[in-house]
Amino acid sequence: MKNSKVSTKTKVIWAFAFVIFGLGAIFAICDLNHTVSEISSLSISKTPEAILASSNVTDGGNVTLPIAYYDQKSDECVDLYNADLSSALYSRQFEWSSCGYYNKALEPGIVDYYLSEDYLPVAKGGELTSNRGLTDLTRWFSNVAGKSQSYTGNISISYVGTEFSYENDNFYPLDDITFSAGDRVNTDGHNHLFTMSFAVPFTLLKSGEESFEITADDDTFVYVGNELAIDMGGIHDAETGKLLISESGEVYTAIGDQEFAYSGADVSSNSSIIRIFHADRDSSDSVFKIKFKNMSLNIIESQLAGADNVQIAYDPTDPTYVGPLGKTTVTKPDTTREYIVIATIEVVMLVVFAIFATFFARSIIKHREN
């Protein structure tokens, strides 16, 4: 009878121990899932206020945007009606306004839909006077003796609310450059003819609210990944191009007052890159404005001086470099590790508690058996 009585109590005690262990395990798993959920929601958040929690950029702070500039010398004017000079006319690229003949208008279709293997635009031609026979953009984004010279630089984009932005109605970034100092078009103290290229890696949030906007005069081409999204080619007054990324990653674009339309470009993974190419090809105005809204831009610590000491993760001297895509997220690394450590400690403590509960149950059983 005694052994039977002890056996019944043993079963009850063991059942109690297993209940404690089970509850502890369930609690640990739920708490771990909660922690993982916290990390996930902070890392890839659709809420605008969480976009830059990781980059140590305060509201109103600045981020350095590295840029590759190319100073350009003006081409000489030629007689439009002299057939012997047609080759010179067709090869003309920079400074048309002083020659008295050129069409100032948007001209889509100057570049191919895809970038080259070197991540540069590929020329297709051009129908307007200012772009006739434009089949080579070599000097636009590389050094060509006597024609173009490259320089590295940067601009500072401000972060306010959910937007990174830069606005300049008198954009002359190469005024201090001597390469084209004697150019006849630079008579007002400004270096008018130049090109520029830069890229901004980003982590896709799939919020349906991620957008980019650019306002500039003269040729402006914006690619998402390797595909053309905004095409504002030609010598023209300041125009605005916009792109919007849907929740599925499709890129919709519009120019001016146009309605958004699918561009054909898609962001297929959780990370991509926006590449911008711009040319200021005449000696009139120079306007340049950009705005990133509700986007998680990839940002790294910078050695450059600045209020926030951070910069866009891009190297303008290496067009194949696209930054640590997906690595720089909207969660501080220390915060992520803290969550993981807390979750691990909680799981270990609960498991240890369950083990102690089991040993406690066994000690009671031994005591009653004796």
Secondary structure, DSSP 8 states (H G I E B T S, - for coil): -HHHHHHHHHHHHHHHHHHHHHHHHHHHHHHHHHHHHHHHHHHT--SGGGTTTTTT--TTEEEEEEEEEEEE-------TT-GGGHHHHHT--S--GGGT----S--TTSB-SB--TTS---B---SSGGGTT----GGGSS-BTTTEEEEEEEEEEEEETTEEEEEESS--TTTT--TTTT-TT--SS----EEEEEEEEEE----S-EEEEEEESS-EEEEETTEEEEEE-SS-S-EEEEEEE-TTSEEEEEETT---EEEEEE--SSEEEEEEEEEE-SSS---EEEEEES-EE-EEE-SS--SS-EEES--TT-TT----TTTS-SS-HHHHHHHHHHHHHHHHHHHHHHHHHHHHHHHHHHHHH-
